[in-house]
Amino acid sequence: MEKAIGMISKIGIIGPEASGKTELTKQLANYYNEPWVPEFARAYLEERNGLYEKIELEYIAKKQLESEENKLKEASRFLFCDTTPLVIKVWSNYKYGSYSEEILKTVKQSNYHLQLLLRPDIKYADDPLRENPSIEDRNELFHIYKSELENSRANYAIIEGFGKNRVKNAISILQQNFYS
């Protein structure tokens, strides 16, 4: 993938539940003084006490992408995205055994200059919206994301480590991709 010089680079932050996506997204946005896009699914599911049906995943994926497009005008160099439509595709397939053509279409419409895949190597934090507390399930999802990224030939990097080291690892990857 070409380096995005002189344009806004969208950075997708993906990974299994409880892998630190939101925290890392906020930290990177703060470090670079750039905007970030919250995970639409979180707000949507909070309003519904975590209850949803498979068909609603299409709406969630579209709204995630729409939120990203709306935030682009606030960015000068980077737009950090907490979750991408790919996460919805993987989740739909994992939970329901399939994903819709609409979700696939939304994934194809999304475009990230770099995706950071977070390894679930941090301590699990309970959250009423989370459905997979088991490290085995989260590791399985991590490998599914990795396969999806490889199969689509996406520009991605794996982020691991704890606390400040995790952020430093992500910043180092961004430096390598956009400033070297």
Residue frames as qw, qx, qy, qz and C-alpha x, y, z in Angstrom:
[[0.000, 0.891, 0.455, 0.000, 0.00, 0.00, 0.00],
 [0.366, 0.557, -0.042, 0.744, 1.29, 3.47, -0.85],
 [0.303, -0.345, -0.478, 0.748, 2.06, 5.79, 2.00],
 [0.042, 0.843, 0.505, 0.180, -0.62, 8.42, 2.36],
 [0.396, -0.193, -0.070, 0.895, 1.44, 11.60, 2.09],
 [0.090, 0.019, -0.129, -0.987, -0.50, 14.85, 2.19],
 [0.555, -0.299, -0.480, -0.611, -3.83, 13.18, 2.77],
 [0.597, -0.408, 0.423, -0.547, -5.82, 11.88, 5.70],
 [0.386, 0.191, -0.902, -0.028, -4.95, 8.33, 6.63],
 [0.779, -0.353, -0.015, -0.519, -7.69, 6.20, 8.15],
 [0.160, 0.333, -0.888, 0.272, -6.39, 3.83, 10.81],
 [0.786, -0.296, -0.317, -0.440, -8.69, 0.97, 11.77],
 [0.139, -0.403, 0.795, -0.432, -8.24, -0.50, 15.24],
 [0.824, -0.068, -0.338, -0.450, -9.59, -4.06, 15.33],
 [0.197, 0.266, -0.895, 0.299, -9.47, -7.16, 17.46],
 [0.444, -0.396, -0.803, -0.034, -11.49, -9.38, 19.75],
 [0.451, -0.812, -0.191, -0.316, -13.51, -8.10, 22.67],
 [0.648, -0.748, 0.113, 0.085, -11.43, -6.82, 25.58],
 [0.811, 0.151, 0.078, 0.559, -8.27, -6.36, 23.54],
 [0.349, -0.560, -0.088, 0.746, -8.04, -2.64, 24.32],
 [0.373, 0.501, 0.504, 0.597, -9.39, -1.16, 21.07],
 [0.098, -0.924, -0.301, -0.213, -11.14, 1.83, 22.58],
 [0.540, -0.762, 0.077, 0.349, -8.32, 2.69, 24.95],
 [0.588, -0.127, 0.415, 0.682, -5.65, 2.48, 22.23],
 [0.274, 0.668, 0.481, 0.497, -7.79, 4.45, 19.79],
 [0.239, -0.955, -0.171, -0.034, -8.17, 7.28, 22.31],
 [0.616, -0.592, 0.220, 0.471, -4.47, 7.20, 23.20],
 [0.542, 0.149, 0.468, 0.682, -3.37, 7.44, 19.57],
 [0.102, 0.823, 0.404, 0.387, -5.86, 10.23, 18.85],
 [0.408, -0.901, -0.037, 0.146, -4.54, 12.12, 21.86],
 [0.665, -0.345, 0.324, 0.578, -0.88, 11.53, 20.95],
 [0.393, 0.225, 0.507, 0.734, -1.35, 12.78, 17.38],
 [0.144, 0.419, 0.250, -0.861, -3.97, 15.38, 18.35],
 [0.269, 0.013, -0.674, -0.688, -6.38, 13.91, 15.81],
 [0.690, -0.111, 0.134, -0.702, -10.03, 12.83, 15.98],
 [0.039, -0.089, 0.995, -0.001, -11.27, 9.33, 16.60],
 [0.613, -0.132, -0.392, -0.673, -14.46, 7.49, 15.74],
 [0.482, -0.235, 0.705, -0.465, -16.14, 5.59, 18.58],
 [0.000, 0.080, 0.978, 0.190, -17.48, 2.09, 18.05],
 [0.466, -0.160, -0.226, -0.840, -21.05, 2.63, 16.87],
 [0.631, -0.210, -0.733, -0.140, -22.14, -0.83, 18.10],
 [0.309, -0.133, -0.669, 0.662, -21.39, 0.11, 21.72],
 [0.233, 0.078, 0.182, -0.952, -23.77, 3.09, 21.77],
 [0.593, -0.041, -0.502, -0.628, -26.39, 1.16, 19.81],
 [0.618, -0.160, -0.768, 0.051, -26.26, -1.86, 22.13],
 [0.136, -0.065, -0.580, 0.800, -26.20, 0.23, 25.30],
 [0.430, -0.005, -0.023, -0.903, -29.57, 1.70, 24.26],
 [0.787, -0.019, -0.421, -0.450, -30.91, -1.86, 23.86],
 [0.690, -0.514, 0.445, -0.249, -29.40, -3.43, 26.99],
 [0.227, -0.445, 0.838, 0.220, -27.12, -5.52, 24.78],
 [0.630, 0.311, 0.701, -0.122, -29.98, -7.20, 22.92],
 [0.312, 0.569, -0.388, -0.655, -29.82, -7.46, 19.13],
 [0.867, 0.263, 0.417, -0.074, -30.63, -9.74, 16.23],
 [0.650, -0.028, 0.488, 0.582, -28.46, -10.72, 13.28],
 [0.357, 0.728, 0.433, 0.394, -30.22, -8.36, 10.85],
 [0.209, -0.971, -0.064, 0.097, -29.25, -5.38, 13.03],
 [0.659, -0.380, 0.322, 0.563, -25.58, -6.02, 12.29],
 [0.463, 0.515, 0.428, 0.581, -26.11, -4.61, 8.77],
 [0.103, -0.944, -0.199, -0.242, -27.32, -1.33, 10.27],
 [0.607, -0.728, 0.142, 0.286, -24.44, -1.26, 12.76],
 [0.680, -0.021, 0.383, 0.624, -21.84, -1.81, 10.01],
 [0.289, 0.697, 0.369, 0.543, -23.33, 0.94, 7.83],
 [0.288, -0.944, -0.110, -0.117, -23.50, 3.38, 10.73],
 [0.704, -0.489, 0.196, 0.476, -19.88, 2.65, 11.69],
 [0.546, 0.224, 0.399, 0.701, -18.75, 3.54, 8.18],
 [0.026, 0.841, 0.346, 0.416, -21.03, 6.59, 8.09],
 [0.507, -0.843, -0.042, 0.175, -19.59, 7.81, 11.40],
 [0.670, -0.231, 0.294, 0.641, -16.09, 7.53, 9.94],
 [0.359, 0.518, 0.418, 0.654, -17.03, 9.53, 6.86],
 [0.201, -0.917, -0.266, -0.219, -18.57, 12.25, 9.04],
 [0.606, -0.725, 0.081, 0.318, -15.43, 12.53, 11.20],
 [0.736, 0.222, 0.232, 0.596, -13.03, 12.75, 8.26],
 [0.188, 0.834, 0.147, 0.497, -13.61, 16.50, 7.91],
 [0.491, -0.863, 0.096, -0.070, -12.20, 17.03, 11.43],
 [0.860, -0.249, 0.227, 0.384, -8.93, 15.24, 10.66],
 [0.190, 0.896, -0.310, -0.255, -5.77, 16.82, 9.34],
 [0.137, 0.559, -0.809, -0.116, -3.46, 13.78, 9.16],
 [0.161, -0.010, -0.986, 0.041, -5.06, 10.71, 10.78],
 [0.678, -0.268, -0.018, -0.685, -8.52, 9.45, 11.61],
 [0.021, 0.202, -0.947, 0.249, -8.45, 6.70, 14.24],
 [0.685, -0.140, -0.330, -0.634, -11.39, 4.29, 14.02],
 [0.352, -0.228, 0.808, -0.414, -12.37, 2.20, 17.04],
 [0.587, 0.252, 0.763, -0.102, -13.61, -0.87, 15.17],
 [0.196, 0.310, -0.531, -0.764, -14.38, -1.25, 11.47],
 [0.803, 0.144, -0.079, -0.572, -17.08, -3.01, 9.43],
 [0.555, 0.303, -0.774, 0.006, -14.72, -6.01, 9.23],
 [0.101, -0.142, 0.799, -0.576, -15.31, -6.55, 12.95],
 [0.659, 0.156, 0.260, -0.688, -19.06, -6.77, 12.25],
 [0.737, 0.340, -0.490, -0.318, -18.48, -9.27, 9.43],
 [0.339, 0.267, -0.861, 0.268, -16.29, -11.48, 11.61],
 [0.294, -0.043, 0.666, -0.684, -18.70, -11.25, 14.54],
 [0.741, 0.202, -0.016, -0.641, -21.72, -12.10, 12.39],
 [0.709, 0.306, -0.621, -0.135, -19.98, -15.15, 10.98],
 [0.184, 0.244, -0.833, 0.461, -18.67, -16.20, 14.41],
 [0.357, 0.037, 0.595, -0.719, -21.97, -15.81, 16.26],
 [0.702, 0.347, 0.238, -0.575, -24.50, -16.68, 13.55],
 [0.699, 0.019, 0.674, 0.241, -22.48, -18.76, 11.09],
 [0.466, 0.516, 0.483, 0.533, -22.85, -16.30, 8.22],
 [0.074, -0.500, -0.086, 0.859, -22.86, -12.65, 7.22],
 [0.507, 0.718, 0.436, -0.193, -25.09, -10.82, 4.77],
 [0.577, 0.461, 0.297, 0.605, -24.19, -9.40, 1.38],
 [0.069, -0.945, -0.114, -0.299, -24.93, -5.96, 2.86],
 [0.619, -0.727, 0.217, 0.202, -22.26, -6.42, 5.53],
 [0.751, 0.013, 0.383, 0.537, -19.80, -7.65, 2.90],
 [0.341, 0.757, 0.279, 0.483, -20.62, -4.62, 0.74],
 [0.300, -0.948, 0.032, -0.102, -19.96, -2.30, 3.69],
 [0.746, -0.450, 0.311, 0.380, -16.62, -4.00, 4.36],
 [0.644, 0.313, 0.387, 0.580, -15.63, -3.52, 0.72],
 [0.108, 0.899, 0.200, 0.374, -16.61, 0.16, 0.89],
 [0.517, -0.836, 0.112, 0.144, -14.39, 0.74, 3.90],
 [0.706, 0.545, -0.190, 0.410, -10.83, 1.75, 3.18],
 [0.571, -0.800, 0.123, 0.135, -8.04, 1.94, 5.74],
 [0.394, 0.782, -0.472, 0.107, -4.46, 2.89, 5.08],
 [0.265, 0.301, -0.847, 0.350, -3.47, 0.71, 8.02],
 [0.764, -0.464, -0.228, -0.386, -5.27, -1.62, 10.39],
 [0.007, -0.477, 0.753, -0.453, -3.93, -2.36, 13.84],
 [0.795, -0.223, -0.513, -0.237, -4.92, -5.84, 15.00],
 [0.292, -0.619, 0.518, -0.513, -4.82, -6.05, 18.78],
 [0.515, 0.034, -0.849, 0.113, -3.77, -9.28, 20.40],
 [0.629, -0.634, -0.179, -0.413, -6.01, -10.14, 23.40],
 [0.691, 0.075, -0.534, 0.481, -3.02, -10.25, 25.73],
 [0.089, -0.371, 0.355, -0.853, -4.32, -7.79, 28.29],
 [0.090, 0.159, 0.857, -0.481, -6.42, -8.58, 31.33],
 [0.150, -0.493, -0.730, -0.450, -10.09, -9.18, 30.55],
 [0.124, 0.037, 0.369, -0.920, -12.36, -6.46, 31.90],
 [0.150, 0.481, 0.856, -0.112, -15.98, -7.36, 32.60],
 [0.212, 0.170, -0.159, -0.949, -18.52, -5.42, 30.57],
 [0.575, 0.289, 0.625, -0.441, -22.23, -6.22, 30.22],
 [0.631, 0.628, -0.124, -0.439, -21.99, -5.91, 26.41],
 [0.137, 0.533, -0.820, -0.159, -19.20, -8.47, 26.02],
 [0.916, 0.032, -0.039, -0.399, -20.09, -11.99, 24.99],
 [0.894, 0.242, -0.335, 0.174, -16.72, -13.81, 25.02],
 [0.417, -0.839, 0.327, -0.127, -14.86, -13.72, 28.32],
 [0.925, -0.165, 0.278, 0.199, -12.88, -16.87, 27.51],
 [0.144, -0.715, 0.500, 0.467, -9.30, -16.32, 26.36],
 [0.471, 0.044, 0.820, 0.321, -9.69, -19.31, 24.03],
 [0.382, 0.750, 0.539, 0.028, -12.59, -17.65, 22.20],
 [0.039, 0.950, -0.081, -0.300, -10.78, -14.33, 22.04],
 [0.330, -0.487, 0.674, 0.447, -7.63, -15.98, 20.67],
 [0.486, 0.347, 0.767, 0.234, -9.73, -17.82, 18.10],
 [0.271, 0.906, 0.310, -0.098, -11.26, -14.50, 17.01],
 [0.191, -0.796, 0.373, 0.437, -7.81, -12.92, 16.84],
 [0.402, -0.173, 0.785, 0.438, -6.71, -15.61, 14.37],
 [0.409, 0.645, 0.638, 0.094, -9.89, -15.14, 12.33],
 [0.094, 0.955, 0.021, -0.280, -9.16, -11.40, 12.04],
 [0.309, -0.591, 0.592, 0.452, -5.59, -12.15, 11.06],
 [0.467, 0.182, 0.801, 0.327, -6.74, -14.54, 8.32],
 [0.310, 0.836, 0.448, -0.058, -9.28, -12.01, 7.04],
 [0.044, -0.906, 0.212, 0.363, -6.61, -9.30, 6.84],
 [0.375, -0.369, 0.732, 0.433, -4.15, -11.60, 5.11],
 [0.463, 0.398, 0.767, 0.197, -6.76, -12.87, 2.63],
 [0.261, 0.913, 0.311, -0.036, -7.74, -9.32, 1.69],
 [0.657, 0.271, -0.005, 0.704, -4.07, -8.26, 1.47],
 [0.216, -0.949, -0.157, -0.169, -4.73, -5.43, 3.89],
 [0.348, 0.514, -0.452, 0.641, -1.93, -3.33, 5.27],
 [0.696, -0.651, -0.126, -0.274, -1.94, -4.32, 8.94],
 [0.293, 0.444, -0.697, 0.480, 0.22, -4.78, 11.98],
 [0.692, -0.461, -0.554, 0.025, -0.25, -6.75, 15.17],
 [0.087, -0.658, 0.344, -0.664, -0.14, -4.76, 18.38],
 [0.789, -0.370, -0.482, 0.089, 0.67, -6.42, 21.67],
 [0.376, 0.205, -0.449, 0.784, 2.13, -5.52, 25.02],
 [0.362, -0.670, -0.612, 0.212, 0.91, -3.94, 28.19],
 [0.243, -0.814, -0.218, 0.481, 0.20, -0.36, 29.24],
 [0.079, 0.859, -0.220, -0.456, 2.55, 2.24, 27.81],
 [0.331, -0.293, 0.788, 0.428, 4.43, -0.39, 25.81],
 [0.443, 0.507, 0.735, 0.079, 1.26, -1.17, 23.86],
 [0.227, 0.932, 0.155, -0.236, 0.88, 2.48, 22.88],
 [0.183, -0.712, 0.525, 0.429, 4.60, 2.77, 22.06],
 [0.468, 0.029, 0.825, 0.316, 4.32, -0.30, 19.81],
 [0.398, 0.732, 0.553, 0.014, 1.39, 1.25, 17.94],
 [0.056, 0.939, -0.108, -0.320, 3.15, 4.62, 17.56],
 [0.361, -0.466, 0.686, 0.427, 6.25, 2.84, 16.27],
 [0.480, 0.340, 0.770, 0.248, 4.16, 1.06, 13.62],
 [0.271, 0.905, 0.310, -0.107, 2.56, 4.37, 12.58],
 [0.154, -0.821, 0.365, 0.411, 6.00, 6.00, 12.36],
 [0.440, -0.178, 0.783, 0.403, 7.26, 3.16, 10.15],
 [0.414, 0.520, 0.725, 0.179, 4.23, 3.32, 7.87],
 [0.193, 0.911, 0.352, 0.097, 3.83, 7.06, 7.50],
 [0.137, -0.968, 0.181, 0.107, 7.08, 8.80, 8.41],
 [0.643, -0.411, 0.524, 0.380, 9.93, 6.62, 7.18]]
